[in-house]
Amino acid sequence: MGALLQIRNLHVAIEGKEILRGVSLDVYAGEVHAIMGPNGSGKSTLAAVLAGREEYEVLEGTVLFDGQNLLEMEPEERARAGLFLAFQYPVEIPGVSMATFLRTALNEVRKARGQEPLDPIQFLSYARERMGWLGMEPDFLQRAVNEGFSGGEKKRGEIFQLLLLEPRLAILDETDSGLDIDALKIVASGVNRMRSPERAFVVITHYQRLLNYIVPDVVHVLFDGRIVRTGGRELALELEERGYDWLRSEGELVLPTLGEQ
Amino acid sequence: MAAELLEHLREQFLRLEQASSQSGELLQQRRRALEALLQRGFPTTRHEDWKYTSLAPALRYKYEVAAPASEELPSLSMVQGLPQPQLWLLDGVPRVRELPAGVELCTAERFALNGARRELLPGQLVDVEGDAFVALNTAFAPAPLTLTVRESLAMPMHIGIVTQADAAPRLGQPRLLMSIASGTSATLIFNFAHAGANPSMTNAVFELLLQPNAALDVLLWQDGLAEAFAVTTLAARLESGARLRVWTLSFSGALVRNNLYIRLAGSGADAQLYGVTMAAGQRLVDHHTRMEHEAESCSSNQLYKSLAQERATVNFTGRIYVHPGAQRTNAYQAHRALLLSTQATVNARPQLEIYADDVRCTHGAAVGNLDEQALFYLRSRGIPEVQARKLLLYAFVREPLEALPSDALRELAERSLAEHIQLPIEEFA
């Protein structure tokens, strides 16, 4: 089996400024990878490019998802192929109910997997079960998409969508930011419930706090558009202790990354 | 072009006048109206109120104005799910199927002959001399009617407005004066449709008198106009404590102008105007509202949402006029539009004139594009771009429907809207 996600020498710019400067990464099914790094290191750019945001320009490199050229796929094709991005800033969409949005999305994904669509009643029982897992309010599905949600509600909503859509690869972009410890635990429990040998996670975070609850197999440090360190769980703890400055003091030192080993 | 039409109208007036048995005040009113029309002519874009709306495409045809001989009710597929109209106005001529209990219908002639109270004659609330379309309607409307609601209506009353251009271009001119009795409530649905292979113009004039504490909901459902032309003038006067809500659902018609003239004449009256406009192709839709706060402690709200696609034009002119002495006025107005093509046009003109000092008055006009962030969010969950776009358009434009008086009506309106956006509503219900 090859890697579920294979990134090779990825260079990405936005508005002419190069943000990712040669990222390589292999994520296998069943693994949880954490990507850490200081602000501006390119973490969210990586997530955005993988999800298919059009304003980012790929200058160089390849990304394979389950053997397919991910960069040539439309965002909706990526989702239907089993890629999921939990947004750092989920978008508010007045006038569209969560139920409408999620049933439409789920049925698109199910269609791609060769499954029958769910009718509204089937959807409701499927969704309610998962809402229970995250302790969500019963009126959640009737509310407009993310409209007026608190920061915590929005993040929980993203994890709920993850539970609903059952992707093969989930990318969590700063899902821990702005969460108190209780909300963080709920979010982590949702993710842990979804861990399986068929599924992989890329957890992007600034702090190692989340990694106490979602224990990663591999930790990468993204710095100035490159992965400068790769290690185990202990790397995250080291970062917490020492901050990111010691990386900065090592200057342009580039350590061998997983893809190049 | 307009001159030819005016001459054609003058000739038809003389012919109708000879054949008519009418006499007295109504005939005098018709003559004065024709004179006013011939003198002023139709407005052009040099006229401030018609600055962005050229009538030229609608004034090219020599419309027949005589009432048709046919007694047959049209079998039109009007709004799906809505029961057939109880009252038809076919080219302006009434055909009553059945009137709800508590509703009385009279021809204006009968009222005039009976020496009825003066206020029930048509022409109370509109400007015959100064408005070409009111003059046109007053000169020719085949059967001005007075409709009185004496008891509250449990169900909406459905009125089919059809202009039938089978043999020749036709001008259909419904004329209705409605009086809603004190303390009663009603919902009236005016369902506009065009029939026939020739061009048609519907020029409707509705006058509404809301007696104290009356509550009226009106839907101007413009779904079946196809490529027809339509000018609608709805003028209302609200006595104290009366409440009026008007929804204009403008989904069809090549050139559509809706004039809503509301006078809040009694203290504590409340008027709400809602509009949903879908314009594609070369369609032009022009909403013109005038909200006059004449008495104190009145409130008004206007919420219009529009989509302008392809080469379509949506115009909105909304005037709020607060008269001296109309203290404790609350007046709001918003027109929000999505401009979805470089060749589409939106003109929004909020106009406030305030002559009282204790007034809360706001207006907003916004024209924007589809929210790309929202589009990406939907797509990132697997929803195809085309479908995601439609879903966002639908979500944007449906907001004024939320306040519709019943779930059944709201669902009908939503379904109709979804059809025009070509959104498979079943998947989104």
HADDOCK unambig.tbl for C-alpha pairs under 7 A between the chains (distance, minus, plus):
assign (segid A and resid 51 and name CA) (segid B and resid 380 and name CA) 6.69 0.50 0.50
assign (segid A and resid 75 and name CA) (segid B and resid 379 and name CA) 5.72 0.50 0.50
assign (segid A and resid 75 and name CA) (segid B and resid 380 and name CA) 5.14 0.50 0.50
assign (segid A and resid 76 and name CA) (segid B and resid 379 and name CA) 4.66 0.50 0.50
assign (segid A and resid 76 and name CA) (segid B and resid 380 and name CA) 5.29 0.50 0.50
assign (segid A and resid 76 and name CA) (segid B and resid 381 and name CA) 6.37 0.50 0.50
assign (segid A and resid 76 and name CA) (segid B and resid 382 and name CA) 4.06 0.50 0.50
assign (segid A and resid 76 and name CA) (segid B and resid 383 and name CA) 5.76 0.50 0.50
assign (segid A and resid 76 and name CA) (segid B and resid 384 and name CA) 5.77 0.50 0.50
assign (segid A and resid 77 and name CA) (segid B and resid 382 and name CA) 6.52 0.50 0.50
assign (segid A and resid 79 and name CA) (segid B and resid 380 and name CA) 5.81 0.50 0.50
assign (segid A and resid 79 and name CA) (segid B and resid 381 and name CA) 5.55 0.50 0.50
assign (segid A and resid 79 and name CA) (segid B and resid 382 and name CA) 4.80 0.50 0.50
assign (segid A and resid 80 and name CA) (segid B and resid 382 and name CA) 5.34 0.50 0.50
assign (segid A and resid 91 and name CA) (segid B and resid 373 and name CA) 6.77 0.50 0.50
assign (segid A and resid 91 and name CA) (segid B and resid 374 and name CA) 5.91 0.50 0.50
assign (segid A and resid 91 and name CA) (segid B and resid 377 and name CA) 6.64 0.50 0.50
assign (segid A and resid 93 and name CA) (segid B and resid 374 and name CA) 6.37 0.50 0.50
assign (segid A and resid 94 and name CA) (segid B and resid 395 and name CA) 6.88 0.50 0.50
assign (segid A and resid 95 and name CA) (segid B and resid 395 and name CA) 4.35 0.50 0.50
assign (segid A and resid 95 and name CA) (segid B and resid 396 and name CA) 6.34 0.50 0.50
assign (segid A and resid 95 and name CA) (segid B and resid 399 and name CA) 6.97 0.50 0.50
assign (segid A and resid 96 and name CA) (segid B and resid 395 and name CA) 5.60 0.50 0.50
assign (segid A and resid 100 and name CA) (segid B and resid 428 and name CA) 5.20 0.50 0.50
assign (segid A and resid 100 and name CA) (segid B and resid 429 and name CA) 6.85 0.50 0.50
assign (segid A and resid 104 and name CA) (segid B and resid 383 and name CA) 6.91 0.50 0.50
assign (segid A and resid 104 and name CA) (segid B and resid 427 and name CA) 6.82 0.50 0.50
assign (segid A and resid 105 and name CA) (segid B and resid 381 and name CA) 5.57 0.50 0.50
assign (segid A and resid 105 and name CA) (segid B and resid 382 and name CA) 5.45 0.50 0.50
assign (segid A and resid 105 and name CA) (segid B and resid 383 and name CA) 5.48 0.50 0.50
assign (segid A and resid 108 and name CA) (segid B and resid 382 and name CA) 5.89 0.50 0.50
assign (segid A and resid 108 and name CA) (segid B and resid 383 and name CA) 6.33 0.50 0.50
assign (segid A and resid 109 and name CA) (segid B and resid 382 and name CA) 6.09 0.50 0.50
